[in-house]
Amino acid sequence: MLAEHVDILALGPHPDDVELGCGGTLVKLAQQGYRTAIIDLTEGEMGTRGTVAERYEESADAAKILGAIGRENLQIPDANIYNNDENRLKIIRAIRRLRPAIVFAPYPNDRHPDHVHSSNLITDACFYAGLKKMDPGNHPAFRPKRLVYYMMTYEFQPTFLVDISEQYETKLAAVKAHKSQFYNPGYDGEETFISSKGFFDAVEFRMRHYGWKCGVTYAEPFWVREALVMDDIFPVLTRNKM
């Protein structure tokens, strides 16, 4: 269990979701000197491919590739990510212990019900973590500065894009570390939606698509509910050509 404070905490419903949604950005943040960590809500035990033991090993390998200082699993039952007291407290306690300024979570509307449920659960937990009377314990109340949502299957109009052109290959390596889950002709398992070559090709296509929209090679899209303020608009607004 991580005992150190971090700058950024990325949470995902299943092992591998963080890699897909914001892996390149996590690499970039780590390269910039920020302390990043990952928490998986479930062990992914309901997945068609891969054992729990395999997925823990793959997740640890991927976290190292992404430059995270650590990775935890809350062991919430897969396909049962309910927004209840027990599950909220697991996330609240992790947030208070790690004290991240920024939290990454899945976008609240998606194809997979676990992604939707986990997004709502994380959103509520981030708010309640700041209430002093909520589960007073070993760690004081703490609320992250910003909750940022990453894209999974369904698309949205991004609030901002992050240039991950230099981190693209590292992100792909982290995704490929999940050998049991994604396109891998050498793995003996039934083909699924995410293990098809078409899905893996789509991962690259999306990064290239959003890169094209902002004038770089590869980019990851994000959405936030609140308005963003810029102290110096010039470097942002002059970054790309019209």
C-alpha angles and dihedrals in degrees: 000000000000113000100176129089116252135199097220130027120191117197125194134180093229136017105274098029093098091051091054098043105039108356096122092049091050090053091050093049092049090050089052090057101260121137110241131186137179131219122190113202096207138023091237090239094153093060118117093230132046134026124254089252091052091049093051090052093047092048093052091050092049093049091055091050090051091051095241116158090224149339132221137187121216092199095223107167112269113245087017103078095149123179093235136134095266096052095041091053091053090057095039091055092047092050093049092048096047098033098204118190090210129034124195119207138165118275110267095241119058147135095256115068090214089061092051094045094046092049092055091043093051092045092054093043092052090055098043091047086073095058111100094206093051108101098329107207144123095332126052123240113282134173122194118241094234140013112208123192123214128205122256121166103326117062129228138184102273122231088207142350129224120216106232098166092124092042097046098100092046091051091051090049090053091050091048089052085076090076095168095053112043136047106313118146089193094062116092103223145106115280115251137183092272098037094061121105088236091062093049091048089051091056090060093041092055093050090048092045094054090042090056090051092059101034101259134101100251133009141169121224125226138181132205129184097220129068115262122227124211122199093194112030096176101081091044098046094044096046096094135038119243 
